[in-house]
Amino acid sequence: MENTAGVLGVGLGILVLYFVLSGLIVGALARWLLPGPDPMSWPATIGYGLAGSFLGGIVGRLINAPALVGLVLSVAGAALLIWFFRRRNAAKTLENEHK
C-alpha cells in the first residue's frame, strides 16, 4: 500500500512539473511575440501560459486541429490574454492619472 502512494506522489509531481514548464514555455513565447516592455513575474508568465494553453486547447478541439496547430493556438491564446490584460491595466493607469 505504501509503495502505491509513493508512485502516485512521484507521478503527480512529474505532472505538476510538466504543467509548470509547458506554461512557462507557452507564456514566454507569447510575451516574446508581443512588442513593448512587460514587467511581469515568472509566476504570471506561467499562469498566462497555462490559461492560453487551456484556451487554445478548447479552440483546437472545436476545429479538430492537429497537435502542432494546437501549440500555435496555445501561444496565440496566451498572447491574446496578455494583450487584453495589458490594455486593461493601461486603461486603469490612465484613469488614475486623470483623477
N, C-alpha and C positions, 0 to 999 in steps of 0.2 A: 504494500500500500504506500509506503514511504517513497519507494522508487518511482512510482507513477506521478506523485506530486512533484518530485524533483524534475522529471522530464517535462511535465506540464509547465512548470515555472520557467524552465530554460526556453521552451518553445514560445511562451508568452513574451519573454524578454527579447527574443530574436524578432518577434513580430513588432514589438514597440520600436526596436532599433530600426527595422525596415521602414516603418511609418515615418520616423523622425528623419532618416536620411533621404527618403523619397520626397518628403515635404520640403526639406532644405534644398534639394536639387531643383525641384519644380519652382519653388519660391525664388531662388537665386536666378534662375533663367528668366522668370517673369520680371524681376527687378532689373535685370540686365537689358531687357528689351525696351523698357520704359525710360525715356530720357529724363534728365534732371536729377537734382540731389534728392536723396531719400534717407533721412535719418531714422532708420528702422532697426530694431534689435533682431538678433538671431531667432529668438522665440517667435517674434512676429512674422519673420520670413517663413519659418516652418509652418506657422498657423495659416498664412495665406497660401502656401504651397499645398497643404492638406485640403483646405477649403476649395482651392482651384482644382485639385485632383478629383474631389468629390463632384464638383460642378461639371468638369469635363467628362467624368465617367458617366454621369447621367445623360449628358448630351450624346456621348459616344454610343451608349446603349440604345438610345432612341433612334439614332440613324444607322445602327448596326455597323459601326466603324471598326476597322482592324486596329491592332494594338498600337502601331506607330501613329496613326491618326489620333488615337486616344491620348498619347503622350502630348501631341501638339495641342489637343483640346484642353488638357490639364494645364499646360503652360498658359494658354490663352485665357482660361478661366481665372487663374491666379493673377494674370496681368489685368484683367477686367476688374477684379476685386480691388487690387492695389490702386488702379486708376480711380475707381469710384470713391474709395476712402480718402485718397489724396485730395480729390475735388471737394469732398465734404469737409475735410479738415481745413482746406484753404478758405472755403466759404465761412466757416466759423471764425477763423483768424481775422478775415476782413470785417466780419460783423462786430467782433470785439474791438477792433481798432477804431471803428466809427462811433463807438459809444462814449 
